[in-house]
């Protein structure tokens, strides 16, 4: 089954708000439910992962069209965005790493 067929099947048979992982780290496909003004649709969610493969944010960035993806590329490619992030990082205190590393073993 090719990517298009897989996506069509997911759109038809997936549950509302269901996420499907992709082979691209940090990218999932989200099935968004039908509303009064549009049919059910799919969106790409971009949420970078840390070194352990855990999402870095609770929710990622939803992208529903090639136009939105191109607009995001334009914004992120602007050198002023990188400069602003550097300035923010110099002002805001560092955030400590969340939680303890999961070893997969339950300590009793």
C-alpha positions in Angstrom: 0.0 0.0 0.0 1.4 3.4 -0.9 1.3 6.5 1.3 -1.7 8.0 -0.4 -3.7 4.8 0.0 -2.7 4.5 3.6 -3.8 8.1 4.3 -7.1 7.6 2.5 -7.8 4.5 4.6 -6.9 6.4 7.8 -9.2 9.3 6.9 -12.1 6.8 6.2 -11.5 4.4 9.1 -9.6 6.3 11.7 -11.2 7.6 14.9 -11.6 11.3 15.6 -8.4 12.9 17.0 -6.5 9.6 16.4 -2.8 10.1 15.8 -0.6 7.8 13.6 3.1 7.8 13.8 5.2 8.3 10.7 8.8 7.2 9.9 9.8 10.8 10.2 10.9 11.6 13.8 8.7 14.2 15.3 6.0 14.0 12.6 2.5 12.4 13.1 -0.7 12.4 11.2 -3.8 13.5 13.0 -7.4 12.7 12.0 -9.5 15.7 12.7 -13.3 15.1 13.0 -16.0 16.4 10.7 -17.5 19.8 11.7 -20.7 21.6 10.6 -18.7 23.3 7.9 -16.1 20.8 6.7 -15.7 17.0 6.3 -13.2 15.0 8.4 -9.7 15.8 7.4 -6.0 14.9 8.1 -3.3 17.2 9.4 0.4 16.8 9.8 1.5 17.5 13.4 5.2 18.5 13.9 6.5 18.1 17.4 10.2 17.6 17.7 11.4 14.8 20.0 14.2 14.7 22.5 17.1 12.2 22.6 14.8 9.5 24.1 12.1 10.0 21.4 9.6 11.8 23.7 7.7 14.8 22.3 9.2 18.1 23.4 5.8 19.9 23.6 2.4 18.7 24.8 1.0 19.7 21.4 2.8 20.2 18.1 2.2 22.5 15.2 -0.7 21.5 13.0 -0.2 21.9 9.3 -3.2 21.3 7.0 -2.0 22.4 3.6 1.1 22.9 1.5 0.5 26.7 1.8 0.7 26.5 5.6 3.9 24.5 5.4 5.5 27.0 3.1 4.4 29.9 5.3 6.0 28.1 8.3 9.2 27.5 6.4 9.4 31.2 5.5 8.9 32.3 9.1 11.4 29.8 10.6 13.9 30.7 7.9 14.0 34.3 8.8 17.3 35.1 10.6 15.4 37.5 12.9 13.6 34.6 14.4 16.9 32.9 15.4 18.1 36.3 16.8 14.9 36.7 18.8 15.2 33.1 20.2 18.8 33.8 21.3 17.7 37.0 23.0 14.8 35.1 24.7 17.2 32.4 25.9 19.5 35.0 27.4 16.7 36.5 29.4 14.6 33.5 30.4 16.1 31.0 33.0 16.9 27.6 31.7 14.1 25.0 32.1 15.3 21.9 34.0 14.9 18.5 32.4 11.5 17.0 33.1 11.3 13.9 35.3 13.5 11.0 36.0 14.8 8.9 33.2 12.6 5.9 32.6 14.6 2.7 32.9 11.6 0.4 32.1 11.9 -1.3 35.4 9.5 -0.8 38.3 11.5 -0.2 41.5 9.6 -1.6 44.6 
